[in-house]
Amino acid sequence: EDCLKTGYNKFMIVHLAVKRVSQFRKGKEPLLTTTNKEIVTALREIAAGKIKIRENGNLLEDNGAEKDLIRDDLVQESESPDMHDDTEVSRSEESLDNME
């Protein structure tokens, strides 16, 4: 319910939360201190306005620096030679982001 107050519809919130959980699993640190599971932490960050989404579908940290989190993830994956399969998935996700 708190996430809906951000102005995003429920489908966008789910999309945002899934992307954020993926980032947690790749090593990104949460912006809030919690002992909750990844998905709950992602939803809490969204509700708190710590994570926003650009019109192009990329996530932004709300820390004053407007860091493009998804692009950082794509760069990290493309630099890892053993991550070929994951890179392909990320490129597919990037295509989906551009369709929005």
The first five atom37 places (N, CA, C, CB, O) and aatype in JSON, in Angstrom:
{
  "aatype": [6, 3, 4, 10, 11, 16, 7, 18, 2, 11, 13, 12, 9, 19, 8, 10, 0, 19, 11, 1, 19, 15, 5, 13, 1, 11, 7, 11, 6, 14, 10, 10, 16, 16, 16, 2, 11, 6, 9, 19, 16, 0, 10, 1, 6, 9, 0, 0, 7, 11, 9, 11, 9, 1, 6, 2, 7, 2, 10, 10, 6, 3, 2, 7, 0, 6, 11, 3, 10, 9, 1, 3, 3, 10, 19, 5, 6, 15, 6, 15, 14, 3, 12, 8, 3, 3, 16, 6, 19, 15, 1, 15, 6, 6, 15, 10, 3, 2, 12, 6],
  "atom_mask": [
    [1, 1, 1, 1, 1],
    [1, 1, 1, 1, 1],
    [1, 1, 1, 1, 1],
    [1, 1, 1, 1, 1],
    [1, 1, 1, 1, 1],
    [1, 1, 1, 1, 1],
    [1, 1, 1, 0, 1],
    [1, 1, 1, 1, 1],
    [1, 1, 1, 1, 1],
    [1, 1, 1, 1, 1],
    [1, 1, 1, 1, 1],
    [1, 1, 1, 1, 1],
    [1, 1, 1, 1, 1],
    [1, 1, 1, 1, 1],
    [1, 1, 1, 1, 1],
    [1, 1, 1, 1, 1],
    [1, 1, 1, 1, 1],
    [1, 1, 1, 1, 1],
    [1, 1, 1, 1, 1],
    [1, 1, 1, 1, 1],
    [1, 1, 1, 1, 1],
    [1, 1, 1, 1, 1],
    [1, 1, 1, 1, 1],
    [1, 1, 1, 1, 1],
    [1, 1, 1, 1, 1],
    [1, 1, 1, 1, 1],
    [1, 1, 1, 0, 1],
    [1, 1, 1, 1, 1],
    [1, 1, 1, 1, 1],
    [1, 1, 1, 1, 1],
    [1, 1, 1, 1, 1],
    [1, 1, 1, 1, 1],
    [1, 1, 1, 1, 1],
    [1, 1, 1, 1, 1],
    [1, 1, 1, 1, 1],
    [1, 1, 1, 1, 1],
    [1, 1, 1, 1, 1],
    [1, 1, 1, 1, 1],
    [1, 1, 1, 1, 1],
    [1, 1, 1, 1, 1],
    [1, 1, 1, 1, 1],
    [1, 1, 1, 1, 1],
    [1, 1, 1, 1, 1],
    [1, 1, 1, 1, 1],
    [1, 1, 1, 1, 1],
    [1, 1, 1, 1, 1],
    [1, 1, 1, 1, 1],
    [1, 1, 1, 1, 1],
    [1, 1, 1, 0, 1],
    [1, 1, 1, 1, 1],
    [1, 1, 1, 1, 1],
    [1, 1, 1, 1, 1],
    [1, 1, 1, 1, 1],
    [1, 1, 1, 1, 1],
    [1, 1, 1, 1, 1],
    [1, 1, 1, 1, 1],
    [1, 1, 1, 0, 1],
    [1, 1, 1, 1, 1],
    [1, 1, 1, 1, 1],
    [1, 1, 1, 1, 1],
    [1, 1, 1, 1, 1],
    [1, 1, 1, 1, 1],
    [1, 1, 1, 1, 1],
    [1, 1, 1, 0, 1],
    [1, 1, 1, 1, 1],
    [1, 1, 1, 1, 1],
    [1, 1, 1, 1, 1],
    [1, 1, 1, 1, 1],
    [1, 1, 1, 1, 1],
    [1, 1, 1, 1, 1],
    [1, 1, 1, 1, 1],
    [1, 1, 1, 1, 1],
    [1, 1, 1, 1, 1],
    [1, 1, 1, 1, 1],
    [1, 1, 1, 1, 1],
    [1, 1, 1, 1, 1],
    [1, 1, 1, 1, 1],
    [1, 1, 1, 1, 1],
    [1, 1, 1, 1, 1],
    [1, 1, 1, 1, 1],
    [1, 1, 1, 1, 1],
    [1, 1, 1, 1, 1],
    [1, 1, 1, 1, 1],
    [1, 1, 1, 1, 1],
    [1, 1, 1, 1, 1],
    [1, 1, 1, 1, 1],
    [1, 1, 1, 1, 1],
    [1, 1, 1, 1, 1],
    [1, 1, 1, 1, 1],
    [1, 1, 1, 1, 1],
    [1, 1, 1, 1, 1],
    [1, 1, 1, 1, 1],
    [1, 1, 1, 1, 1],
    [1, 1, 1, 1, 1],
    [1, 1, 1, 1, 1],
    [1, 1, 1, 1, 1],
    [1, 1, 1, 1, 1],
    [1, 1, 1, 1, 1],
    [1, 1, 1, 1, 1],
    [1, 1, 1, 1, 1]
  ],
  "atom_positions": [
    [[0.82, -1.2, 0.0], [0.0, 0.0, 0.0], [0.86, 1.26, 0.0], [-0.93, 0.0, 1.2], [0.55, 2.22, -0.7]],
    [[1.94, 1.25, 0.78], [2.81, 2.42, 0.84], [3.46, 2.7, -0.5], [3.87, 2.24, 1.91], [3.7, 3.86, -0.85]],
    [[3.75, 1.67, -1.26], [4.38, 1.84, -2.56], [3.45, 2.55, -3.55], [4.8, 0.49, -3.13], [3.91, 3.31, -4.4]],
    [[2.16, 2.31, -3.43], [1.2, 2.94, -4.34], [1.16, 4.46, -4.15], [-0.19, 2.37, -4.12], [0.78, 5.18, -5.07]],
    [[1.55, 4.93, -2.98], [1.59, 6.37, -2.72], [2.69, 7.08, -3.5], [1.78, 6.62, -1.23], [2.7, 8.3, -3.58]],
    [[3.61, 6.31, -4.08], [4.7, 6.9, -4.86], [4.23, 7.39, -6.22], [5.82, 5.89, -5.05], [4.92, 8.17, -6.88]],
    [[3.04, 6.94, -6.64], [2.52, 7.34, -7.93], [2.7, 6.28, -9.0], [0.0, 0.0, 0.0], [2.16, 6.4, -10.1]],
    [[3.47, 5.24, -8.7], [3.64, 4.14, -9.65], [2.44, 3.2, -9.54], [4.97, 3.38, -9.39], [1.9, 3.0, -8.45]],
    [[2.04, 2.6, -10.68], [0.98, 1.6, -10.6], [1.56, 0.29, -10.09], [0.29, 1.41, -11.99], [2.78, 0.13, -10.02]],
    [[0.69, -0.64, -9.74], [1.16, -1.88, -9.1], [2.07, -2.7, -10.01], [-0.02, -2.73, -8.68], [2.96, -3.41, -9.52]],
    [[1.88, -2.62, -11.31], [2.72, -3.38, -12.23], [4.13, -2.78, -12.3], [2.1, -3.4, -13.63], [5.11, -3.52, -12.36]],
    [[4.22, -1.46, -12.28], [5.52, -0.8, -12.28], [6.26, -1.06, -10.98], [5.35, 0.71, -12.51], [7.48, -1.22, -10.97]],
    [[5.53, -1.12, -9.88], [6.15, -1.4, -8.57], [6.75, -2.8, -8.57], [5.1, -1.26, -7.43], [7.86, -3.0, -8.08]],
    [[6.02, -3.77, -9.12], [6.53, -5.14, -9.2], [7.79, -5.17, -10.08], [5.45, -6.1, -9.77], [8.78, -5.79, -9.71]],
    [[7.75, -4.51, -11.21], [8.89, -4.45, -12.12], [10.1, -3.83, -11.43], [8.53, -3.65, -13.39], [11.22, -4.34, -11.54]],
    [[9.88, -2.74, -10.73], [10.93, -2.04, -10.0], [11.51, -2.93, -8.91], [10.39, -0.74, -9.39], [12.73, -3.0, -8.75]],
    [[10.66, -3.59, -8.16], [11.11, -4.45, -7.06], [11.93, -5.63, -7.58], [9.9, -4.96, -6.26], [12.93, -6.0, -6.98]],
    [[11.5, -6.22, -8.69], [12.24, -7.35, -9.27], [13.64, -6.9, -9.7], [11.47, -7.95, -10.47], [14.62, -7.6, -9.46]],
    [[13.72, -5.74, -10.33], [15.03, -5.22, -10.74], [15.92, -4.97, -9.53], [14.87, -3.93, -11.56], [17.11, -5.27, -9.55]],
    [[15.34, -4.43, -8.48], [16.12, -4.11, -7.28], [16.61, -5.39, -6.6], [15.28, -3.27, -6.3], [17.76, -5.45, -6.16]],
    [[15.77, -6.4, -6.51], [16.18, -7.68, -5.92], [17.32, -8.28, -6.74], [14.98, -8.68, -5.85], [18.28, -8.82, -6.18]],
    [[17.23, -8.18, -8.04], [18.31, -8.66, -8.91], [19.62, -7.94, -8.59], [17.94, -8.46, -10.39], [20.68, -8.55, -8.58]],
    [[19.52, -6.64, -8.33], [20.72, -5.88, -7.97], [21.29, -6.33, -6.63], [20.4, -4.38, -7.92], [22.51, -6.43, -6.47]],
    [[20.42, -6.6, -5.66], [20.89, -7.1, -4.36], [21.67, -8.39, -4.55], [19.69, -7.32, -3.39], [22.73, -8.59, -3.94]],
    [[21.16, -9.26, -5.39], [21.79, -10.56, -5.61], [23.12, -10.45, -6.35], [20.85, -11.47, -6.38], [23.93, -11.37, -6.32]],
    [[23.32, -9.31, -7.0], [24.59, -9.07, -7.7], [25.56, -8.26, -6.84], [24.33, -8.33, -9.02], [26.65, -7.92, -7.29]],
    [[25.16, -7.97, -5.59], [26.09, -7.32, -4.67], [25.79, -5.89, -4.29], [0.0, 0.0, 0.0], [26.5, -5.33, -3.46]],
    [[24.76, -5.28, -4.86], [24.41, -3.91, -4.47], [23.91, -3.91, -3.03], [23.33, -3.32, -5.42], [23.19, -4.82, -2.61]],
    [[24.3, -2.9, -2.3], [23.89, -2.77, -0.91], [22.53, -2.09, -0.82], [24.94, -1.98, -0.1], [22.24, -1.18, -1.6]],
    [[21.68, -2.51, 0.12], [20.39, -1.83, 0.33], [20.61, -0.39, 0.79], [19.54, -2.6, 1.36], [21.61, -0.08, 1.44]],
    [[19.67, 0.47, 0.45], [19.74, 1.87, 0.87], [19.11, 2.08, 2.24], [19.05, 2.76, -0.15], [19.28, 3.13, 2.85]],
    [[18.39, 1.08, 2.72], [17.79, 1.12, 4.05], [18.36, -0.03, 4.87], [16.23, 1.03, 3.96], [18.67, -1.1, 4.34]],
    [[18.49, 0.2, 6.16], [18.95, -0.86, 7.05], [17.75, -1.66, 7.52], [19.74, -0.28, 8.26], [16.92, -1.17, 8.28]],
    [[17.68, -2.91, 7.07], [16.58, -3.79, 7.47], [17.1, -5.21, 7.66], [15.43, -3.77, 6.43], [18.19, -5.55, 7.21]],
    [[16.3, -6.0, 8.32], [16.61, -7.42, 8.46], [15.62, -8.25, 7.65], [16.59, -7.86, 9.94], [15.52, -9.46, 7.8]],
    [[14.88, -7.56, 6.77], [13.87, -8.21, 5.95], [14.49, -8.95, 4.78], [12.87, -7.19, 5.45], [15.67, -8.8, 4.47]],
    [[13.66, -9.76, 4.13], [14.08, -10.44, 2.91], [14.27, -9.39, 1.81], [13.03, -11.52, 2.49], [13.8, -8.26, 1.91]],
    [[14.96, -9.8, 0.75], [15.3, -8.89, -0.34], [14.08, -8.18, -0.92], [16.01, -9.64, -1.43], [14.11, -6.97, -1.14]],
    [[13.01, -8.92, -1.18], [11.84, -8.32, -1.81], [11.19, -7.28, -0.91], [10.83, -9.4, -2.17], [10.74, -6.24, -1.38]],
    [[11.13, -7.56, 0.38], [10.54, -6.6, 1.32], [11.42, -5.35, 1.41], [10.37, -7.24, 2.73], [10.91, -4.23, 1.46]],
    [[12.73, -5.55, 1.42], [13.65, -4.41, 1.45], [13.47, -3.56, 0.2], [15.11, -4.89, 1.56], [13.44, -2.33, 0.28]],
    [[13.35, -4.2, -0.96], [13.14, -3.47, -2.21], [11.85, -2.66, -2.15], [13.11, -4.44, -3.4], [11.83, -1.49, -2.55]],
    [[10.78, -3.26, -1.67], [9.5, -2.56, -1.57], [9.58, -1.41, -0.56], [8.39, -3.53, -1.16], [8.99, -0.35, -0.78]],
    [[10.31, -1.6, 0.53], [10.48, -0.52, 1.51], [11.27, 0.64, 0.9], [11.2, -1.05, 2.77], [10.95, 1.81, 1.16]],
    [[12.28, 0.34, 0.1], [13.05, 1.39, -0.57], [12.16, 2.18, -1.53], [14.24, 0.79, -1.31], [12.25, 3.4, -1.6]],
    [[11.33, 1.48, -2.27], [10.41, 2.13, -3.2], [9.44, 3.03, -2.45], [9.64, 1.09, -4.04], [9.24, 4.18, -2.82]],
    [[8.84, 2.5, -1.39], [7.88, 3.26, -0.59], [8.52, 4.49, 0.04], [7.27, 2.37, 0.5], [7.87, 5.53, 0.17]],
    [[9.79, 4.37, 0.43], [10.5, 5.49, 1.06], [11.0, 6.51, 0.04], [11.67, 4.97, 1.88], [11.54, 7.55, 0.41]],
    [[10.82, 6.21, -1.25], [11.28, 7.13, -2.28], [12.78, 7.06, -2.52], [0.0, 0.0, 0.0], [13.35, 7.96, -3.14]],
    [[13.41, 6.01, -2.05], [14.86, 5.84, -2.22], [15.21, 5.34, -3.62], [15.41, 4.89, -1.18], [16.32, 5.57, -4.1]],
    [[14.28, 4.66, -4.25], [14.48, 4.14, -5.6], [13.41, 4.74, -6.5], [14.43, 2.57, -5.62], [12.22, 4.72, -6.17]],
    [[13.85, 5.26, -7.62], [12.93, 5.85, -8.58], [13.21, 5.23, -9.94], [13.07, 7.4, -8.64], [14.2, 4.52, -10.12]],
    [[12.35, 5.5, -10.88], [12.54, 4.96, -12.22], [12.51, 6.1, -13.22], [11.46, 3.89, -12.56], [11.66, 7.0, -13.14]],
    [[13.43, 6.06, -14.15], [13.46, 7.06, -15.23], [12.43, 6.67, -16.27], [14.88, 7.17, -15.86], [11.9, 5.56, -16.26]],
    [[12.15, 7.6, -17.18], [11.2, 7.31, -18.25], [11.69, 6.15, -19.12], [10.98, 8.55, -19.11], [10.87, 5.44, -19.71]],
    [[13.01, 5.96, -19.22], [13.53, 4.87, -20.04], [13.54, 3.54, -19.31], [14.93, 5.21, -20.51], [14.0, 2.54, -19.87]],
    [[13.05, 3.5, -18.07], [12.93, 2.25, -17.33], [14.08, 1.9, -16.44], [0.0, 0.0, 0.0], [14.06, 0.86, -15.78]],
    [[15.11, 2.74, -16.38], [16.26, 2.46, -15.54], [16.04, 2.96, -14.12], [17.52, 3.09, -16.12], [15.37, 3.98, -13.91]],
    [[16.59, 2.25, -13.15], [16.46, 2.62, -11.75], [17.45, 3.7, -11.37], [16.64, 1.41, -10.86], [18.56, 3.76, -11.9]],
    [[17.03, 4.54, -10.44], [17.91, 5.57, -9.9], [17.94, 5.46, -8.39], [17.45, 6.98, -10.32], [16.92, 5.2, -7.76]],
    [[19.12, 5.64, -7.81], [19.23, 5.76, -6.36], [18.9, 7.19, -6.0], [20.66, 5.36, -5.83], [19.32, 8.12, -6.7]],
    [[18.15, 7.39, -4.94], [17.83, 8.73, -4.49], [18.86, 9.16, -3.44], [16.38, 8.81, -3.92], [18.54, 9.27, -2.25]],
    [[20.09, 9.39, -3.89], [21.13, 9.81, -2.96], [21.79, 11.1, -3.43], [22.18, 8.71, -2.8], [22.91, 11.41, -3.05]],
    [[21.08, 11.83, -4.27], [21.59, 13.09, -4.77], [22.47, 12.95, -6.0], [0.0, 0.0, 0.0], [22.73, 13.95, -6.67]],
    [[22.93, 11.76, -6.31], [23.85, 11.58, -7.42], [23.17, 11.0, -8.65], [24.99, 10.68, -6.99], [23.81, 10.86, -9.7]],
    [[21.91, 10.66, -8.57], [21.15, 10.06, -9.68], [21.99, 9.06, -10.46], [20.65, 11.15, -10.62], [22.21, 9.21, -11.66]],
    [[22.45, 8.06, -9.77], [23.29, 7.02, -10.36], [22.41, 6.02, -11.11], [24.14, 6.3, -9.27], [21.4, 5.56, -10.58]],
    [[22.78, 5.72, -12.31], [22.02, 4.8, -13.14], [22.41, 3.37, -12.78], [22.27, 5.08, -14.66], [23.39, 2.84, -13.3]],
    [[21.63, 2.74, -11.9], [21.98, 1.43, -11.35], [21.96, 0.31, -12.37], [21.04, 1.1, -10.23], [22.83, -0.55, -12.35]],
    [[21.0, 0.3, -13.25], [20.89, -0.77, -14.23], [22.06, -0.73, -15.2], [19.56, -0.68, -14.99], [22.63, -1.78, -15.5]],
    [[22.43, 0.42, -15.67], [23.57, 0.53, -16.59], [24.84, 0.04, -15.92], [23.74, 1.98, -17.08], [25.65, -0.63, -16.56]],
    [[25.04, 0.37, -14.64], [26.21, -0.11, -13.91], [26.23, -1.63, -13.89], [26.21, 0.44, -12.47], [27.29, -2.23, -14.08]],
    [[25.09, -2.25, -13.67], [25.02, -3.7, -13.65], [25.39, -4.28, -15.01], [23.61, -4.16, -13.24], [26.1, -5.28, -15.08]],
    [[24.91, -3.66, -16.08], [25.21, -4.17, -17.41], [26.7, -4.07, -17.71], [24.41, -3.4, -18.46], [27.26, -4.98, -18.32]],
    [[27.33, -2.99, -17.29], [28.76, -2.83, -17.51], [29.53, -3.89, -16.75], [29.23, -1.42, -17.1], [30.45, -4.5, -17.29]],
    [[29.17, -4.12, -15.49], [29.85, -5.13, -14.68], [29.73, -6.51, -15.31], [29.29, -5.14, -13.25], [30.7, -7.26, -15.35]],
    [[28.56, -6.84, -15.81], [28.35, -8.16, -16.4], [29.12, -8.31, -17.7], [26.87, -8.39, -16.65], [29.67, -9.38, -17.96]],
    [[29.18, -7.27, -18.51], [29.86, -7.38, -19.79], [31.37, -7.48, -19.62], [29.52, -6.19, -20.67], [32.05, -7.96, -20.52]],
    [[31.9, -7.04, -18.48], [33.32, -7.14, -18.21], [33.71, -8.52, -17.69], [33.74, -6.09, -17.21], [34.9, -8.84, -17.66]],
    [[32.75, -9.33, -17.29], [33.02, -10.67, -16.75], [32.92, -11.7, -17.87], [32.04, -11.02, -15.6], [31.82, -11.95, -18.37]],
    [[34.05, -12.3, -18.29], [34.0, -13.26, -19.4], [33.21, -14.52, -19.1], [35.38, -13.64, -19.8], [32.68, -15.14, -20.02]],
    [[33.12, -14.92, -17.83], [32.41, -16.14, -17.48], [30.91, -15.92, -17.28], [32.99, -16.74, -16.24], [30.19, -16.86, -16.94]],
    [[30.45, -14.72, -17.49], [29.04, -14.39, -17.27], [28.3, -14.24, -18.59], [28.92, -13.1, -16.45], [27.31, -13.51, -18.65]],
    [[28.74, -14.92, -19.65], [28.15, -14.75, -20.98], [26.64, -14.96, -20.99], [28.81, -15.71, -21.95], [25.92, -14.15, -21.56]],
    [[26.16, -16.02, -20.37], [24.73, -16.3, -20.38], [23.95, -15.22, -19.66], [24.45, -17.65, -19.74], [22.89, -14.81, -20.14]],
    [[24.45, -14.74, -18.51], [23.77, -13.68, -17.77], [23.75, -12.38, -18.56], [24.43, -13.47, -16.42], [22.78, -11.63, -18.49]],
    [[24.81, -12.12, -19.3], [24.88, -10.9, -20.1], [23.78, -10.91, -21.15], [26.26, -10.75, -20.76], [23.15, -9.88, -21.4]],
    [[23.54, -12.06, -21.76], [22.48, -12.16, -22.75], [21.12, -11.86, -22.13], [22.47, -13.55, -23.39], [20.3, -11.18, -22.74]],
    [[20.88, -12.35, -20.93], [19.63, -12.07, -20.24], [19.51, -10.58, -19.98], [19.53, -12.86, -18.92], [18.45, -10.0, -20.17]],
    [[20.6, -9.96, -19.54], [20.57, -8.54, -19.26], [20.29, -7.73, -20.51], [21.88, -8.1, -18.63], [19.57, -6.73, -20.47]],
    [[20.86, -8.16, -21.62], [20.58, -7.45, -22.87], [19.11, -7.58, -23.23], [21.46, -7.99, -24.01], [18.52, -6.64, -23.77]],
    [[18.51, -8.72, -22.95], [17.09, -8.89, -23.19], [16.29, -7.97, -22.29], [16.66, -10.34, -22.97], [15.31, -7.37, -22.73]],
    [[16.69, -7.86, -21.02], [16.02, -6.95, -20.1], [16.15, -5.52, -20.59], [16.58, -7.09, -18.69], [15.2, -4.74, -20.48]],
    [[17.32, -5.17, -21.12], [17.53, -3.82, -21.62], [16.57, -3.54, -22.77], [18.99, -3.62, -22.06], [16.02, -2.44, -22.87]],
    [[16.37, -4.52, -23.65], [15.43, -4.36, -24.76], [14.02, -4.13, -24.24], [15.47, -5.58, -25.68], [13.28, -3.31, -24.78]],
    [[13.65, -4.86, -23.2], [12.32, -4.68, -22.61], [12.19, -3.29, -22.02], [12.06, -5.74, -21.53], [11.13, -2.67, -22.14]],
    [[13.24, -2.78, -21.39], [13.21, -1.44, -20.82], [13.0, -0.39, -21.9], [14.5, -1.16, -20.06], [12.28, 0.58, -21.69]],
    [[13.62, -0.58, -23.03], [13.51, 0.39, -24.11], [12.14, 0.37, -24.76], [14.57, 0.13, -25.15], [11.76, 1.34, -25.42]],
    [[11.38, -0.7, -24.59], [10.05, -0.8, -25.17], [9.03, -0.02, -24.36], [9.63, -2.25, -25.26], [7.95, 0.29, -24.88]],
    [[9.33, 0.29, -23.11], [8.36, 0.97, -22.24], [8.14, 2.39, -22.66], [8.81, 0.94, -20.81], [7.35, 3.1, -22.03]]
  ]
}
